[in-house]
Amino acid sequence: MGNLRVGVIGSGGRGGLARHAHQPGKGSCVVACCDLDDTVLAQNREWYGPRVFVTKDVRQLLRRKLDAVFVCTPDFLHEEHALMALDAGAAVYLEKPMAITIAGCDRILRKAKEKRARLFVGHNMRYMTIIRKMKQLVDDGAIGDVKAVWCRHFISYGGDAYFRDWHSERRYSTGLLLQKAAHDLDVMHWLTGAYTTRVAAFGNIAVYDKLPRRRADEPGEPAFNVAHWPPREQRGFSPRIDVEDQSVVIMEMERGILGSYLQCHFTPDACRNYTVIGTAGRLENFGDGPESPIMLWNRRTDSYQLIGDAVYRGDPVDRGGHGGADPVIVEEFLRFARKGGKTTATPEAARMSVAAGYQATMSMRNGGQPLDVPPIS
């Protein structure tokens, strides 16, 4: 079988993920790129060779003969570009979050069903070795029947990555309980095997809306910089900031499981910390690197033990971003584009993470009013 002909919409930034799909003569080849930045398009020629087709027009890219398309544009364009790519008949890799509204996700799902298309959503944390190890331990019964799941997300880079560009505006992201938390909510759903059914949330803008802004005609500089500390001594933030920089969510989930999610964008350190509690033990990770420790407590005591009764780690990795997840998820997508079949990340799960994050955001902006999370119709 010849090479899959691959196109990339949004070929800079996260679109660099598609470099893992450029394997001429070995099954896939990036042949077309679309981006608005001339510098990115020049870089694409370096990555994929002088014969790669480059354009600033999505429609021109989709007129090419393509077998698979990566959609890696900013979140507020995911729905539009995913629908266009599905209409073009290609297998679609859609970067998370699936869309910035529940209705947008449902429109994408309906289009994929209508076209009998192969739709894949890039929830790459399911492919990180530490998360896979936690999933294995839960599924093997290491903690008994799951009854609770918690996540604390410390985001040291929040002031750089989310409050200096489009992420800071509701109209482009809905909010960081959707944009950023989509990863974590999906992991919580996957670890427990249960979706969120009802949420209540609180949050506010505690820091970033009170700091010096850049002018609207000045470009944002969202690159992480360790010198940008402490937050109140920095400047150059987005002209408009109306998304919350800290939040707390309480979740009711299927099978009577309870969950909680906490997010903060002005911490000095960065860490995702998941705790899963069952009828026979507790599981908790410390860091999300490939070999970060996973503690299992399964013996009773009347005091706190810093070190678990057993300690596990994910498998070491020797390549790829996001703890080695990026090349693995691209490999699975390419297999899916060719042959179909089951995938670790699914469009349905991606929709449910958006739905939980969206409803949590709406609850947070309405005084913590509990809201049901609508199932997929």
Secondary structure as UniProt FT lines:
FT   STRAND          4..9
FT   HELIX           13..21
FT   TURN            24..27
FT   STRAND          28..34
FT   HELIX           38..48
FT   TURN            50..51
FT   STRAND          53..55
FT   HELIX           58..62
FT   STRAND          68..71
FT   HELIX           75..77
FT   HELIX           78..87
FT   TURN            88..89
FT   STRAND          91..95
FT   HELIX           102..115
FT   STRAND          119..122
FT   HELIX           124..127
FT   HELIX           129..139
FT   TURN            140..143
FT   STRAND          146..154
FT   TURN            156..157
FT   HELIX           158..161
FT   HELIX           166..168
FT   HELIX           170..173
FT   HELIX           176..179
FT   HELIX           181..192
FT   STRAND          196..204
FT   HELIX           208..210
FT   TURN            216..217
FT   TURN            226..227
FT   HELIX           231..233
FT   STRAND          246..253
FT   HELIX           254..256
FT   STRAND          258..264
FT   STRAND          271..278
FT   TURN            279..280
FT   STRAND          281..285
FT   TURN            290..291
FT   STRAND          293..297
FT   STRAND          310..313
FT   TURN            321..324
FT   HELIX           325..339
FT   HELIX           347..364
FT   TURN            365..368
FT   STRAND          371..372
//
